[in-house]
Amino acid sequence: MKVEWFRPGLKDSLVHLYNDHEDRNTDQIQSYRGRTELIHQELQRGNASLKLSSVQASDEGYYKCFIQSKSWYDDATVDVRVE
C-alpha cells in the first residue's frame, strides 16, 4: 500500500510518504521534517489521516492524499485552516 500526502501546486510538494509498510520521507519538504505522522494501525482500518504537530501559519492550505493498493486507488483533498 502507498499513501502519499502532498501540497498541490508546490514545486517540492511531498508532505509524507508511506510505502511498502514504511515511512519514506527522504524527499519530504524540509519544513515538515519530524512533524508528520501516519498511525500505521489505523491504516488497516482504512484511516489514512495525517497527524501534523507544531502547526505553523505556513501549514495552511490545500493538502492532497493519494492512496494506492494492488487493486484500487483513491484520492482526497483537504483544506487546512490555521487559527
C-alpha positions as CSV (number, residue, x, y, z in Angstrom):
1,M,0.0,0.0,0.0
2,K,1.2,3.5,-0.8
3,V,-0.2,6.6,1.0
4,E,1.2,10.0,-0.2
5,W,0.3,13.3,1.3
6,F,1.4,16.4,-0.7
7,R,0.7,20.1,-1.3
8,P,-0.6,20.6,-4.8
9,G,0.9,23.5,-6.6
10,L,4.2,23.5,-4.7
11,K,7.4,22.5,-6.7
12,D,8.7,20.2,-4.0
13,S,5.3,19.1,-2.6
14,L,5.8,15.9,-0.6
15,V,4.5,16.2,3.0
16,H,4.5,12.5,4.0
17,L,5.0,9.2,2.1
18,Y,4.2,5.7,3.4
19,N,5.1,2.9,1.0
20,D,5.8,-0.8,1.4
21,H,5.0,-0.8,5.2
22,E,7.4,2.1,5.9
23,D,7.5,5.9,6.1
24,R,9.8,7.1,3.4
25,N,10.3,10.8,3.9
26,T,13.7,11.4,2.4
27,D,12.2,13.7,-0.3
28,Q,9.8,15.4,2.2
29,I,9.5,19.2,2.3
30,Q,12.2,20.4,4.8
31,S,9.7,22.4,6.9
32,Y,7.7,19.2,7.6
33,R,10.6,17.1,8.8
34,G,9.8,15.5,12.2
35,R,6.3,17.0,12.3
36,T,4.2,14.4,10.3
37,E,2.9,11.0,11.2
38,L,0.5,8.4,10.0
39,I,-0.8,6.0,12.6
40,H,0.1,2.6,11.0
41,Q,-2.5,0.6,12.9
42,E,-5.2,3.0,11.6
43,L,-4.3,2.3,8.0
44,Q,-5.6,-1.3,8.5
45,R,-8.9,0.2,9.3
46,G,-8.9,2.5,6.3
47,N,-7.9,5.7,8.1
48,A,-5.0,7.4,6.4
49,S,-5.2,10.7,8.4
50,L,-2.1,12.8,8.6
51,K,-1.1,14.0,12.0
52,L,0.7,17.3,11.9
53,S,2.4,18.6,15.0
54,S,3.9,22.0,15.9
55,V,1.4,23.6,13.4
56,Q,2.6,26.8,11.8
57,A,0.7,29.5,9.8
58,S,2.6,28.3,6.7
59,D,0.8,24.9,7.0
60,E,-2.5,26.5,5.9
61,G,-3.7,25.5,2.5
62,Y,-4.7,22.5,0.4
63,Y,-3.4,19.0,1.0
64,K,-4.0,16.1,-1.2
65,C,-3.9,12.4,-0.2
66,F,-3.3,9.7,-2.8
67,I,-3.8,6.1,-1.7
68,Q,-2.9,3.1,-3.9
69,S,-3.0,-0.6,-3.3
70,K,-2.7,-3.5,-5.7
71,S,-6.4,-3.5,-6.6
72,W,-7.6,0.1,-6.2
73,Y,-6.7,3.7,-5.7
74,D,-8.4,6.9,-4.4
75,D,-7.6,10.4,-3.5
76,A,-9.0,13.2,-1.4
77,T,-8.2,16.9,-1.0
78,V,-8.4,18.7,2.4
79,D,-8.4,22.4,3.0
80,V,-6.5,23.1,6.3
81,R,-7.1,26.4,8.1
82,V,-4.7,27.6,10.9
83,E,-6.2,29.9,13.5
